[in-house]
Amino acid sequence: MLAALLSAVSCGEPAGTERHAVPTTPIAGGTAVVAVASDMTGVNPLLNNAESFDESLADALFLQLFEEQPDFADGPATFAPELATTWQWSDDERTLSIELRPGVVWSDGAPITADDVVWTWRQQIDERIRWVYGDVKDSIVDIEAVDATHLRVRFASASTNRLAELNQGHVLPRHRWQELPAERWRDSGGWFRDNQVVSGPFRLTSWQPDQQIVLDRNPTYLRDGFPRLDRVVFRIVPEPNNRLAQLLAGSVDFVAQVPAAAASRIEDHPDTRLESSGARQYNFIHWNVENPLFAAIATRQALALATDRQKIVDTLWYGYAGIASSPIVSTVWAHRADPGPWPHDPARAAALLATQGWQDEDGDGTLERDGRRFSFELLTNADNRLRTDAAVMIQEDLRRIGVEARVRRLEYTTMVAKLGEHDFEAVLSAFGMDTSLDLTYAFHSGSIGDGLNFGGYSNPEVDRLIEAARSSRDTAEQGRILWQIQGILHLEQPLMFLWEPQQLNGVSRRLRGVQPNPLSSLFRIEEWWLSS
């Protein structure tokens, strides 16, 4: 349930100036090579982290009921048929009748039926499996298989988010995966690889951890003539400069998440082009508000005032990012633009800290209060150069007002484990925005234990508003509620919002049909084709 902020556009040469003549009619066959920064978590989407690459690979392997469309700049995202062909609401808009596409089969030839959908939903809400998006299904009361191709879904309320919440996640193969009891899923990742059954355009044929992933055409895929490619090879290349070098040398065809500093090299190369689109991501510093250092709203406001976010964007993003001010990014219909990001005002920041009792009593340049220095550890993931560079810039901004931020770079999985245990003071990271605009995941107090509310933020009014937005039946009303929530978060700053990046992808000129957008860099990968 993640949708588009901007249409994918080419940032390379204008139309009509291609340096090499290429066919305009798609050609079937061939192998495309994609360089990615990290490996996938596993084959079973319910066991994966909320990482964009895991989500994109799941899209290549498994179908959903609907295909979310990249069209939510002016209103909520819409949905097109995928496994579902038609659907109809009851008069009270709490019951949805769905007709599934007939004749669709799994890669082993077994039919995909309504029973697969019902069984998948039960696994999604099973507490033994602990799916990261499990709370999204809270609004669903029941899903019933009327017969092999008909479903009846009952919702607790008639909210605007029902289709998005129902569609979150992929339909999984009941006939094979039910063989493994749910309590063993978390310890049996390899079992799903060995018992892989898929419905999407590709199937996994080889996986060498930390080296490469190979997907081959799924001959049972529901769209005739697709995928166009015979094979896609994902090469694991952690170092950004190495991914770029391989693209420019012609040994890979696609690189996602290109550093902004490298954009001009891709645009200037005769055999590559830059594809950019909006992103649904926002970067932030997450304060642990249960830590006395960050418990006061005025203190968090001061830290926001001290941080020169425009300098970070200008220095690190070369015009390919903007300052963030909200968990609803600026190109989405419900974004609140007023009052905008906190300004860079170190003098005001210092004055605010003084009102909280912080003073440099011993003249060493660091503030103290009640015998405690204002010093904290700022975590970020070591494999993201932009975030580590930003952390150092923020460290210097805070030093100027007497606050010591000790930057610590951790391997990503180690960092995530610390966040899950609430064992941190502050972390520089990012979230992918949920296009249902359900802010439960990081801002509702119910997500402190199992969700992404790592810092322990709790505000009963925000909880009430989030629940009201989720249950709203009217888009305009939902927008007004979200506007209120954004105002409170802007004031209270449980997260310091830093920047919204554009999504930059480097593409070989021989690779055609590429449609990156905020949903996924690999959106509709089945339509990719090679011109030579």
Stockholm file with secondary structure:
# STOCKHOLM 1.0

chainA/1-532         MLAALLSAVSCGEPAGTERHAVPTTPIAGGTAVVAVASDMTGVNPLLNNAESFDESLADALFLQLFEEQPDFADGPATFAPELATTWQWSDDERTLSIELRPGVVWSDGAPITADDVVWTWRQQIDERIRWVYGDVKDSIVDIEAVDATHLRVRFASASTNRLAELNQGHVLPRHRWQELPAERWRDSGGWFRDNQVVSGPFRLTSWQPDQQIVLDRNPTYLRDGFPRLDRVVFRIVPEPNNRLAQLLAGSVDFVAQVPAAAASRIEDHPDTRLESSGARQYNFIHWNVENPLFAAIATRQALALATDRQKIVDTLWYGYAGIASSPIVSTVWAHRADPGPWPHDPARAAALLATQGWQDEDGDGTLERDGRRFSFELLTNADNRLRTDAAVMIQEDLRRIGVEARVRRLEYTTMVAKLGEHDFEAVLSAFGMDTSLDLTYAFHSGSIGDGLNFGGYSNPEVDRLIEAARSSRDTAEQGRILWQIQGILHLEQPLMFLWEPQQLNGVSRRLRGVQPNPLSSLFRIEEWWLSS
#=GR chainA/1-532 SS CCCCSSCCEECSSCTTCCSSCCCSSCCCCCEEEEEESSCCCCSCGGGSCSCHHHHHHHHHHCCCSEEECSCCSSSSCCEEESSEEEEEECTTSCEEEEEECTTCBCTTSCBCCHHHHHHHHHHHTCTTTCCTTGGGGGGEEEEEEEETTEEEEEESSCCTTHHHHHHSSCCCCHHHHTTSCGGGGGGCHHHHHHTCCCCSSEEEEEEETTTEEEEEECTTCSSTTCCSSSEEEEEECCSHHHHHHHHHHTSCSEESSCCGGGHHHHHHSTTEEEEEECCSEEEEEEECTTSGGGCSHHHHHHHHHHCCHHHHHHHHHTTSEEECCSSSCTTSTTCCCSSCSCCCCHHHHHHHHHHTTCBCTTSSSSCEETTEESEEEEEEETTCHHHHHHHHHHHHHHHTTTCEEEEEEECHHHHHHHHHTTCCSEEEEEEECCTTCCTHHHHSTTHHHHSSCTTCCCCHHHHHHHHHHHHCSCHHHHHHHHHHHHHHHHHHCSEEEEEEECEEEEEETTEECCCCBTTBTTTTGGGCEECC
#=GC SS_cons         CCCCSSCCEECSSCTTCCSSCCCSSCCCCCEEEEEESSCCCCSCGGGSCSCHHHHHHHHHHCCCSEEECSCCSSSSCCEEESSEEEEEECTTSCEEEEEECTTCBCTTSCBCCHHHHHHHHHHHTCTTTCCTTGGGGGGEEEEEEEETTEEEEEESSCCTTHHHHHHSSCCCCHHHHTTSCGGGGGGCHHHHHHTCCCCSSEEEEEEETTTEEEEEECTTCSSTTCCSSSEEEEEECCSHHHHHHHHHHTSCSEESSCCGGGHHHHHHSTTEEEEEECCSEEEEEEECTTSGGGCSHHHHHHHHHHCCHHHHHHHHHTTSEEECCSSSCTTSTTCCCSSCSCCCCHHHHHHHHHHTTCBCTTSSSSCEETTEESEEEEEEETTCHHHHHHHHHHHHHHHTTTCEEEEEEECHHHHHHHHHTTCCSEEEEEEECCTTCCTHHHHSTTHHHHSSCTTCCCCHHHHHHHHHHHHCSCHHHHHHHHHHHHHHHHHHCSEEEEEEECEEEEEETTEECCCCBTTBTTTTGGGCEECC
//
